[in-house]
Amino acid sequence: MSEIIVIAHNIRSTYNIGAIFRTCEGFGVSKIIISGYSPYPKTPTDTRLPHISEKLTAQIHKTALDSENMVPFEHQEVLNLENIKSQGYKIIGLEQDENSIMLQNYKRPEKIALLLGEEVHGITEEMRSACDDLIEIPMFGKKESFNVSVATGIALYGLVI
C-alpha cells in the first residue's frame, strides 16, 4: 500500500476540514498538511487568539469526532510543495483539468501527497503546474463536482484499493 499524506489548501469550511480528518483516519493517511487560510485545530504553539482557536477546534470536532486527535497534522500558512517533493512524495492534485487522469486509470506511486483545493475554485493554475499528476473523479450526473470532503473520500478509496 502507498504512503499517503493529504494537503488541504485553502479549504474554507471547518466542517469540511473535520470530515477530511475523519476520512483520512479511516483510510490510514499518515499526515494532513493544512495550509493557506484553512481552519485547523488548536496546536501547542498556536499563535491565534485563544477564543478563535477554541471556536475553530470545536467546529472541526463536530465532524471529525476526535479524529483530529488521531491523525497527525501540521499547519503551513504558506504551502511548500517543493519541500514535500524533496521527501519523495509525488504531488497528486485532485482537480478537473484537461490533463487529469481518471481516478480508475491512475497508477499510484509509492508515496502520495494528495492536494485538495478550495471549495469553489479548486487548485490554482500555479499549483496545478507544480503537481506531478492530476487525477479526476468521473461525474455522471448533472452537477460538475463533489463536495471537497466527499471527493477526498472517493479519491482515497481509489488510491488505496
C-alpha positions as CSV (number, residue, x, y, z in Angstrom):
1,M,0.0,0.0,0.0
2,S,1.2,3.5,-0.8
3,E,2.1,6.0,1.9
4,I,-0.4,8.9,1.7
5,I,-0.5,12.4,3.1
6,V,-3.3,14.8,2.4
7,I,-2.8,18.6,1.8
8,A,-5.9,20.7,2.5
9,H,-5.1,24.0,0.9
10,N,-7.5,27.0,1.3
11,I,-10.5,24.9,2.4
12,R,-12.9,27.5,3.9
13,S,-15.3,25.2,5.9
14,T,-14.4,23.9,9.4
15,Y,-16.9,21.1,8.7
16,N,-15.1,20.1,5.5
17,I,-11.8,20.1,7.4
18,G,-13.4,17.9,10.1
19,A,-14.8,15.5,7.6
20,I,-11.4,15.3,5.9
21,F,-9.8,14.4,9.2
22,R,-12.3,11.7,9.8
23,T,-12.0,10.3,6.3
24,C,-8.2,10.4,6.5
25,E,-8.2,8.5,9.8
26,G,-10.4,5.8,8.2
27,F,-8.0,5.3,5.3
28,G,-4.8,5.4,7.3
29,V,-3.4,8.6,6.0
30,S,-0.1,9.3,7.7
31,K,-0.4,13.1,8.0
32,I,-2.6,16.0,7.0
33,I,-1.0,19.3,6.0
34,I,-3.4,22.2,6.4
35,S,-2.4,25.3,4.6
36,G,-3.4,28.7,3.5
37,Y,-6.5,30.1,5.1
38,S,-7.8,26.7,6.0
39,P,-9.0,26.4,9.6
40,Y,-7.1,24.0,11.8
41,P,-7.4,22.6,15.3
42,K,-5.5,24.1,18.2
43,T,-1.8,23.3,18.3
44,P,0.6,23.5,21.3
45,T,2.4,26.5,19.7
46,D,-0.8,28.2,18.5
47,T,-0.4,32.0,17.9
48,R,-4.1,32.6,17.3
49,L,-6.2,34.3,20.0
50,P,-7.5,31.5,22.4
51,H,-11.2,32.2,21.7
52,I,-10.6,31.8,18.0
53,S,-8.6,28.6,18.1
54,E,-11.0,27.1,20.6
55,K,-14.0,28.0,18.4
56,L,-12.5,26.6,15.3
57,T,-11.3,23.4,17.1
58,A,-14.9,22.9,18.4
59,Q,-16.4,23.3,14.9
60,I,-13.8,20.9,13.4
61,H,-14.6,18.4,16.1
62,K,-18.3,18.3,15.2
63,T,-17.5,16.3,12.0
64,A,-14.0,15.0,12.9
65,L,-15.4,13.2,16.0
66,D,-11.9,13.1,17.7
67,S,-10.1,12.0,14.6
68,E,-8.4,15.4,14.7
69,N,-6.6,14.0,17.7
70,M,-5.7,10.7,15.9
71,V,-4.3,11.9,12.6
72,P,-1.0,13.9,12.8
73,F,-1.3,17.3,11.2
74,E,0.7,20.4,10.7
75,H,-0.3,23.9,9.6
76,Q,1.6,25.7,6.9
77,E,0.4,29.2,6.2
78,V,2.5,29.2,3.0
79,L,2.5,25.8,1.4
80,N,5.9,24.5,0.3
81,L,5.3,21.8,-2.3
82,E,9.0,21.5,-3.2
83,N,9.8,20.6,0.4
84,I,7.2,17.8,0.2
85,K,8.6,16.6,-3.1
86,S,12.1,16.5,-1.6
87,Q,10.8,13.9,0.9
88,G,10.0,11.6,-2.0
89,Y,6.3,12.3,-2.4
90,K,4.6,12.8,-5.7
91,I,2.2,15.7,-5.6
92,I,-1.2,14.5,-6.9
93,G,-3.8,17.2,-7.4
94,L,-7.4,16.3,-7.2
95,E,-8.9,18.5,-9.9
96,Q,-10.9,18.5,-13.1
97,D,-8.5,19.5,-15.8
98,E,-7.8,18.7,-19.4
99,N,-4.6,17.0,-18.2
100,S,-6.3,15.0,-15.4
101,I,-6.1,11.2,-15.4
102,M,-9.4,9.5,-14.4
103,L,-9.0,8.0,-10.9
104,Q,-9.8,4.5,-12.0
105,N,-6.9,4.7,-14.6
106,Y,-4.3,6.2,-12.3
107,K,-1.2,4.1,-11.4
108,R,-0.4,5.2,-7.9
109,P,3.2,5.9,-6.8
110,E,4.7,4.7,-3.6
111,K,4.5,8.0,-1.8
112,I,1.5,10.2,-2.5
113,A,0.7,13.8,-1.4
114,L,-2.9,14.3,-2.4
115,L,-3.5,18.0,-2.9
116,L,-7.0,19.4,-2.3
117,G,-8.0,22.9,-3.4
118,E,-10.6,25.4,-2.3
119,E,-14.3,24.5,-2.4
120,V,-15.3,26.8,-5.3
121,H,-12.3,27.4,-7.5
122,G,-10.2,24.2,-6.8
123,I,-6.5,24.2,-7.2
124,T,-4.9,27.3,-8.7
125,E,-3.3,27.2,-12.1
126,E,0.1,27.8,-10.5
127,M,-0.3,24.9,-8.1
128,R,-1.6,22.6,-10.8
129,S,1.6,23.2,-12.7
130,A,3.6,22.2,-9.6
131,C,1.7,18.9,-9.4
132,D,3.3,15.7,-10.7
133,D,-0.1,14.4,-11.7
134,L,-3.7,15.5,-11.6
135,I,-6.5,13.0,-11.0
136,E,-10.2,13.4,-11.6
137,I,-13.3,11.6,-10.3
138,P,-15.7,10.8,-13.1
139,M,-19.1,12.5,-12.9
140,F,-22.3,11.0,-14.3
141,G,-25.0,13.4,-13.0
142,K,-25.8,17.0,-13.8
143,K,-23.6,18.5,-11.1
144,E,-20.0,19.2,-12.1
145,S,-18.2,18.4,-8.9
146,F,-18.4,16.7,-5.5
147,N,-18.0,18.4,-2.1
148,V,-14.3,18.5,-1.3
149,S,-14.6,16.2,1.7
150,V,-16.7,13.7,-0.3
151,A,-14.2,13.9,-3.2
152,T,-11.4,13.3,-0.7
153,G,-13.1,10.0,0.4
154,I,-13.6,8.9,-3.1
155,A,-10.1,9.7,-4.2
156,L,-8.5,8.0,-1.1
157,Y,-10.6,4.9,-1.7
158,G,-9.4,4.8,-5.3
159,L,-5.8,5.3,-4.3
160,V,-5.7,2.6,-1.5
161,I,-7.6,-0.3,-3.2
